[in-house]
Amino acid sequence: MAEGHSQNISSGQALLYLTDEQLRQGIEAMFFAYRGFTADPDRILEGLSYGRAHHRAIHFIHCAPGTTVNNLLAILGVTKQSLNRVLRTLIEDGLVKSHVGRIDKRERHLTLTEAGEALEQQLSDAQRARMRDAYRKAGPEAVAGFKTVLEAMMDDEMKRAYVALRDGR
């Protein structure tokens, strides 16, 4: 076995026995990385008097145009009252359109307006730039490992929603 390969196995096996301190450091790194990941969009949203809930709604409506309110509720894991408050603002401000379902008239389907698409692009551009830079610095193996860790942290229901969204594109 090549020496480099045995070192990879050793370091990989060492990760199976992380100490509480190493896990705490990972949790803290995740916390600060999330703050960095949301910082740029937060600045953009703040100028518009929106918050992260607005950003998440815009993001997932963009990813699945025509999605229903119920589907968005399931993806976001928020209360109907909370989502309705966010959607009402986005609709009133001309960023989201709500259409009555063709088959089921009780359903409301959501799409972004041109202004909503422009805001989504601005928010996503900021996050893509940060992700692209981090991925370049970390390298392809680390990126694959990071994705694996993120997916392993999802419970079954979250993972199903993630896979459905990802595969639906």
Beta strands, then each sheet from edge to edge (+ up, - down):
strand 1: 67-68
strand 2: 96-100
strand 3: 108-112
sheet 1: 1+ 3- 2+
end
